[in-house]
Amino acid sequence: MPSHVIDSLFFRDLYGSEAMRAVFDDLALLQKWLDYEAALARAEAAVGLIPPSAAESITRAARAEYMDTEAIKRGVDKTVHPLVAVIWGLSHRCEDDAGRYVHWGATTQDVMDTAIILQLKDAYPLFEDALDALCNSLAGLARIHRDTPMAGRTHGQQALPITFGYKAAVWLAEIRRHRARLAQIKPRLLIGEFGGAVGTLASVAEHGIEINRRLMEELGLGVPEIAWHTARDHIAEFALALTMITATLGKIAHEIIDLQKIEFGEVEEPFEMGKVGSSTMPQKRNPMLCEAILTLARLTRVHAVTAVDAMFHEHERDWSSFQMEWAYLPELCIMAHGALLLTTRVVSGLIVYPENMRRNLDISGGTLLAERVMLALGAHIGRQDAHDVIYEAAMRAFEMRQPFAEVLKADSRVSAHLSAETIDALLDPTQYTGLAAEYVDRVLAGNK
């Protein structure tokens, strides 16, 4: 019975994806161990260290479906060792005396480390495809709403007009940078391991370099310049990149949750009849998908700490640190991929309410455009003096609940320089979005 939400019969697809769960499935992991042992045997046969017939036999036997997983489990329990039972099982399945050559010159951590990297190699295209899909959805949103005006907010308060396309383009640019980071990390991450007991390959020193090269070629991985049993920086770098991605997804989800509040009413996550917001309040249209994304962002960010903590190792090997990766990496990858898929689902089906955005531009009674009026007045009396005048007018409009235009027109310090018609024109929020649309175009031009 599963005891974690990522495997739960009921909740697993809110916390991950079937594709990423398959990458970290126990039988998939077992196959990675066996793939290593088979590739090692072929590499060693190629340099004449073991008979070619032995490598062929080991390769034929190295299939997860042939292995007795119950016996492996009993072996792990008895030996308190993760791989010895696998080596025994594979050796016994080999023909003739080929089993005697299984695991020749390797140490358990070589196999375990490389298996982790092989899993991450399988995870990579899933992340790349998910990021590309999210970029495309965000690009579409930015393109459609390039010129849709809305209130920009700072400190939770209305600040100046922007466009919704501009907001989406900011998200897009950030996700694209994450995509670039993953691409940059990839060659540093996808490096296999073959070092032997302390990383020196003393047991196969004569052929060690060539075996290492051939082994990694067989597995489709990069060749390490030196053993990395105690050097986990590349794995930590990957984990940190994933937590940065989920942090961005959480930010996007939180923004949509805020903008979906009835008091804002500017956007809404996808809705169709049958989606229930509450078991007791039938009217509720809750942002459940965004809340799930935000949950995943919060759950995964702790793995940034775990990834860094797993870099602390003693001497030439320290299992108390590297075993942490067996626990946190699958969970991090599954949850991060789930968050990406959910965010794409939200963005691609996001309901946008331009009429509410326009309504909210006027909710402050015109004070949203205080900067514009200040600069226009500043051309006559200087910026700082203009700031003081407009500050007083804005505070008066707020406190007295009066339209900003009326207060400005009644202030002789303003009306001496700005006509009533000019003031009305300056307070049109649709005409003060700056370079928002041009920035959207710049970001879209890079989304190719």
C-alpha positions in Angstrom: 0.0 0.0 0.0 1.4 3.4 -0.9 2.1 5.7 2.1 3.1 8.9 0.2 0.9 11.3 -1.9 3.1 10.9 -5.0 2.1 7.2 -5.1 -1.4 7.6 -3.7 -4.2 5.9 -5.6 -6.3 9.1 -5.0 -3.9 12.0 -5.1 -0.8 10.9 -7.2 -1.8 12.9 -10.3 -2.1 16.1 -8.3 1.4 15.6 -7.0 3.2 14.2 -10.0 2.8 12.4 -13.4 2.7 8.8 -14.5 5.6 9.4 -16.8 7.9 10.7 -14.1 6.8 8.0 -11.6 7.8 5.4 -14.2 11.3 6.8 -14.3 11.8 6.2 -10.6 9.8 3.0 -10.4 11.6 0.2 -8.4 11.8 -2.1 -11.4 13.2 0.7 -13.6 15.9 1.3 -10.9 16.7 -2.4 -10.8 17.1 -2.3 -14.6 19.5 0.6 -14.4 21.7 -1.4 -11.9 21.6 -4.4 -14.3 22.3 -2.1 -17.3 25.4 -1.0 -15.5 26.6 -4.5 -14.8 26.0 -5.6 -18.3 27.7 -2.6 -19.8 30.7 -3.0 -17.5 31.1 -6.6 -18.6 31.0 -5.7 -22.2 33.6 -2.9 -21.7 35.9 -5.3 -19.8 35.5 -7.9 -22.4 36.5 -5.4 -25.1 39.9 -4.8 -23.4 40.4 -8.5 -22.7 39.9 -8.4 -19.0 37.1 -11.0 -19.0 36.0 -13.5 -21.7 33.6 -12.2 -24.4 31.3 -15.2 -23.7 31.0 -14.1 -20.1 30.0 -10.5 -21.1 27.4 -12.0 -23.5 26.0 -14.2 -20.8 25.8 -11.4 -18.2 24.1 -9.1 -20.8 21.5 -11.8 -21.5 20.8 -12.3 -17.8 20.7 -8.7 -16.9 16.9 -8.2 -17.2 14.8 -7.0 -14.3 12.0 -9.3 -15.2 14.3 -12.3 -14.7 15.2 -11.3 -11.2 13.6 -12.5 -8.0 12.7 -9.2 -6.4 11.4 -11.0 -3.2 14.8 -12.7 -2.8 16.5 -9.3 -3.4 14.4 -7.8 -0.7 15.3 -10.6 1.7 18.9 -10.1 0.8 18.8 -6.4 1.5 17.2 -7.0 4.9 19.7 -9.6 5.8 22.9 -7.9 4.6 21.8 -4.3 5.1 23.4 -3.7 1.8 21.5 -2.4 -1.3 23.3 -4.3 -4.1 24.9 -7.5 -2.9 21.7 -9.4 -3.3 21.3 -8.1 -6.9 24.9 -9.2 -7.7 24.2 -12.6 -6.3 20.9 -12.9 -8.2 22.5 -11.8 -11.5 25.5 -14.1 -11.0 23.3 -17.1 -10.4 21.3 -16.5 -13.6 24.5 -16.4 -15.8 25.4 -19.4 -17.8 28.5 -21.6 -17.1 31.0 -19.7 -15.0 30.1 -16.2 -16.4 28.7 -15.2 -13.0 32.2 -15.0 -11.5 32.9 -11.9 -13.6 29.9 -9.9 -12.6 30.8 -6.6 -10.9 34.5 -7.0 -11.7 36.5 -4.1 -10.4 33.5 -2.0 -9.5 32.1 -0.9 -6.1 28.5 -0.6 -5.1 28.5 3.2 -5.2 29.7 3.1 -8.8 26.5 1.3 -9.7 24.2 3.2 -7.4 25.6 6.6 -8.5 25.4 5.8 -12.2 21.9 4.4 -11.8 20.8 7.7 -10.3 22.3 9.6 -13.3 20.6 7.2 -15.8 17.3 7.9 -14.1 17.9 11.7 -14.4 18.9 11.1 -18.0 15.4 9.6 -18.6 13.8 12.5 -16.6 15.5 15.2 -18.6 13.3 15.0 -21.8 10.2 15.0 -19.6 11.3 18.3 -18.0 12.4 19.7 -21.3 9.1 18.9 -23.0 7.1 20.3 -20.0 9.1 23.5 -19.9 8.7 24.0 -23.7 5.0 23.4 -23.5 4.7 26.0 -20.6 6.8 28.5 -22.6 4.4 28.1 -25.6 1.3 28.5 -23.4 2.8 31.6 -21.8 3.8 33.0 -25.2 0.3 32.6 -26.4 -1.1 34.4 -23.3 1.4 37.2 -23.7 0.6 37.6 -27.4 -3.2 37.7 -27.0 -3.1 40.2 -24.2 -0.1 42.3 -25.4 -2.3 45.4 -25.2 -4.8 44.4 -22.5 -4.5 47.1 -19.8 -4.6 46.3 -16.2 -3.4 47.7 -12.9 0.2 47.0 -12.0 0.7 46.5 -8.3 3.6 47.0 -5.9 3.5 46.2 -2.2 0.0 44.7 -2.9 -1.3 48.1 -3.9 -2.2 49.6 -7.3 0.9 51.4 -8.7 0.7 52.1 -12.4 -1.0 50.6 -15.5 0.6 47.7 -17.3 -0.8 45.2 -19.7 -1.6 41.6 -18.8 0.6 40.5 -21.7 3.5 42.2 -20.0 2.8 40.2 -16.8 2.7 37.0 -18.8 5.9 37.9 -20.6 7.7 38.4 -17.3 6.7 34.9 -16.4 7.8 33.6 -19.8 11.2 35.2 -19.7 11.8 33.6 -16.2 10.7 30.1 -17.4 12.9 30.4 -20.4 15.9 31.1 -18.2 15.1 28.0 -16.2 15.0 26.0 -19.5 18.5 27.4 -20.4 19.8 26.5 -16.9 18.8 22.9 -17.3 20.5 22.8 -20.7 23.7 24.2 -19.2 23.6 21.8 -16.3 23.0 18.7 -18.5 26.6 17.9 -19.6 27.8 18.4 -16.1 25.1 16.2 -14.6 25.0 13.2 -17.0 28.4 11.8 -16.0 28.7 8.1 -15.0 30.8 6.7 -12.2 33.5 3.9 -12.2 36.1 4.3 -9.5 36.3 1.2 -7.5 36.8 1.1 -3.8 38.2 4.6 -3.2 38.0 5.9 -6.8 41.5 4.9 -8.0 40.5 1.8 -10.0 43.4 0.0 -8.4 41.9 -3.4 -9.1 41.8 -2.8 -12.9 44.5 -0.1 -13.1 46.1 -1.4 -16.3 42.8 -1.0 -18.3 40.9 1.3 -16.0 40.8 4.4 -18.2 39.8 2.5 -21.3 37.1 0.5 -19.4 35.7 3.7 -18.0 35.5 5.3 -21.5 33.9 2.2 -23.0 31.5 1.8 -20.1 30.2 5.3 -20.4 29.9 5.0 -24.1 27.8 1.9 -23.6 25.5 3.8 -21.2 25.4 7.0 -23.2 26.9 9.1 -20.4 29.9 11.4 -20.1 33.2 10.1 -18.8 34.2 11.4 -15.4 37.6 13.2 -15.2 38.0 11.7 -11.7 35.8 9.7 -9.3 33.0 11.8 -7.8 32.0 9.5 -4.9 32.2 12.4 -2.5 31.6 15.3 -5.0 27.9 15.8 -5.4 27.9 19.4 -6.7 26.4 18.5 -10.1 23.5 16.7 -8.5 22.9 19.6 -6.1 23.1 22.0 -9.0 20.3 20.1 -10.8 18.2 19.9 -7.6 18.6 23.6 -7.0 17.5 24.3 -10.6 14.3 22.2 -10.1 13.5 24.0 -6.8 14.0 27.4 -8.6 11.6 26.2 -11.3 8.9 25.2 -8.8 9.4 28.5 -6.9 8.6 30.3 -10.1 5.6 28.1 -10.7 4.4 28.8 -7.2 4.8 32.5 -7.7 2.6 32.3 -10.9 0.0 30.2 -9.1 -0.1 32.6 -6.2 -0.6 35.5 -8.5 -3.5 33.8 -10.2 -5.0 32.9 -6.8 -4.8 36.6 -5.9 -6.2 37.9 -9.2 -9.0 35.3 -9.0 -10.3 36.7 -5.7 -13.8 38.1 -6.3 -12.6 41.6 -5.2 -10.2 41.5 -8.2 -12.0 39.1 -10.6 -9.3 39.6 -13.3 -8.4 36.0 -14.2 -9.7 32.6 -13.3 -8.0 29.2 -13.6 -9.7 26.8 -16.0 -13.3 25.9 -15.1 -15.8 23.5 -16.5 -19.1 22.2 -15.2 -18.4 19.4 -12.7 -15.4 21.1 -11.0 -16.5 21.5 -7.4 -15.1 24.2 -5.2 -16.7 23.2 -1.9 -18.7 20.3 -0.4 -20.9 22.8 1.4 -20.8 26.1 -0.6 -22.2 25.3 -4.1 -21.3 28.8 -5.4 -17.5 28.4 -4.9 -15.2 28.5 -7.9 -12.0 27.9 -6.0 -8.5 28.0 -7.6 -7.8 24.3 -6.7 -5.3 23.7 -9.4 -3.2 26.8 -8.4 -3.4 25.8 -4.8 -2.0 22.4 -5.7 0.9 24.1 -7.6 1.6 26.3 -4.6 1.6 23.2 -2.4 4.1 21.5 -4.6 6.3 24.6 -4.7 6.4 24.7 -0.9 7.0 20.9 -0.6 9.9 20.9 -3.1 11.8 24.0 -1.8 13.0 22.1 1.3 14.9 19.8 -1.1 17.2 22.7 -1.9 18.5 22.4 1.7 18.7 18.6 1.4 20.7 18.8 -1.8 23.2 21.1 -0.3 23.4 19.0 2.9 24.1 15.9 0.8 27.3 17.5 -0.4 28.9 17.0 3.0 31.0 13.8 2.8 33.8 12.3 4.8 37.0 11.0 3.3 36.7 9.0 0.0 33.1 7.7 0.6 30.3 8.5 3.0 27.0 6.7 2.6 25.3 8.7 5.2 25.3 11.6 2.8 24.8 10.0 -0.6 21.9 7.8 0.4 19.9 11.0 1.0 19.7 11.3 -2.8 17.8 8.0 -3.1 15.0 9.6 -1.0 14.8 13.3 -2.1 15.6 13.1 -5.9 12.7 10.9 -6.9 10.2 13.0 -4.9 11.7 16.3 -6.1 11.6 15.2 -9.8 8.1 13.8 -9.6 6.6 16.8 -7.8 8.4 19.3 -10.0 7.2 17.6 -13.1 3.7 17.5 -11.7 3.9 21.2 -10.9 5.0 22.0 -14.5 2.1 20.0 -16.0 -0.4 21.6 -13.7 0.9 25.1 -14.5 0.7 24.5 -18.2 -2.9 23.3 -17.7 -3.7 26.4 -15.8 -2.0 28.8 -18.2 -3.3 27.2 -21.4 -6.9 27.3 -20.1 -6.7 30.6 -18.1 -9.9 32.6 -18.2 -9.1 36.3 -18.5 -11.6 39.1 -17.8 -10.4 42.3 -19.6 -13.5 44.1 -18.5 -12.7 43.6 -14.9 -9.2 44.7 -15.4 -10.5 47.9 -17.0 -12.9 48.4 -14.1 -10.2 48.0 -11.6 -8.1 50.6 -13.4 -10.7 53.2 -12.3 -11.3 51.9 -8.8 -8.7 54.3 -7.2 -10.6 57.3 -8.6 -7.7 58.3 -10.8 -4.8 58.3 -8.3 -3.3 55.4 -10.3 -2.0 58.0 -12.7 -0.4 60.3 -10.0 3.1 59.8 -11.4 2.0 60.9 -14.9 0.4 64.1 -13.5 3.4 64.7 -11.3 5.8 64.6 -14.2 3.6 66.8 -16.3 3.4 69.4 -13.5 7.1 68.9 -12.8 7.9 70.2 -16.3 6.7 73.6 -15.0 7.7 73.7 -11.3 10.3 71.0 -10.9 9.9 67.3 -10.1 10.3 67.5 -6.3 7.9 70.4 -5.8 5.5 68.7 -8.2 5.8 65.5 -6.1 4.8 67.4 -2.9 1.8 69.0 -4.6 0.5 65.8 -6.2 1.2 63.9 -2.9 -1.0 66.3 -1.0 -3.7 66.1 -3.7 -3.7 62.3 -3.8 -3.9 62.0 0.0 -6.8 64.5 0.0 -8.6 62.5 -2.7 -8.2 59.3 -0.8 -9.2 60.7 2.6 -12.1 62.7 1.3 -13.2 59.9 -1.2 -13.2 62.5 -4.0 -12.3 61.9 -7.6 -8.6 62.7 -8.2 -9.4 64.8 -11.2 -11.7 67.1 -9.2 -9.1 67.6 -6.5 -6.4 68.4 -9.0 -8.6 70.9 -10.9 -9.5 72.7 -7.6 -5.8 73.0 -6.7 -4.5 76.4 -8.0 -0.9 75.1 -7.9 -2.0 72.5 -10.5 -4.6 74.4 -12.5 -2.1 77.3 -13.0 -0.2 75.0 -15.3 -2.5 72.2 -16.4 -5.9 72.7 -18.0 -8.9 70.6 -17.0 -8.7 68.9 -20.4 -5.1 68.1 -19.9 -5.7 66.7 -16.5 -8.5 64.4 -17.8 -6.2 63.2 -20.6 -3.4 62.6 -18.2 -5.7 60.4 -16.1 -6.5 58.0 -18.9 -4.9 54.7 -17.7 -4.9 53.1 -21.1 -2.5 55.7 -22.4 0.2 55.2 -19.7 1.4 51.6 -20.1 4.9 52.7 -21.1 6.9 50.1 -23.0 4.8 47.2 -21.8 3.7 46.1 -25.3 7.2 46.6 -26.7 8.7 44.4 -24.0 6.2 41.7 -24.8 7.4 41.8 -28.4 11.0 41.5 -27.3 10.3 38.5 -25.1 8.2 36.9 -27.8 11.0 37.4 -30.3 13.2 35.3 -28.1 10.7 32.5 -27.7 11.8 30.6 -30.8 
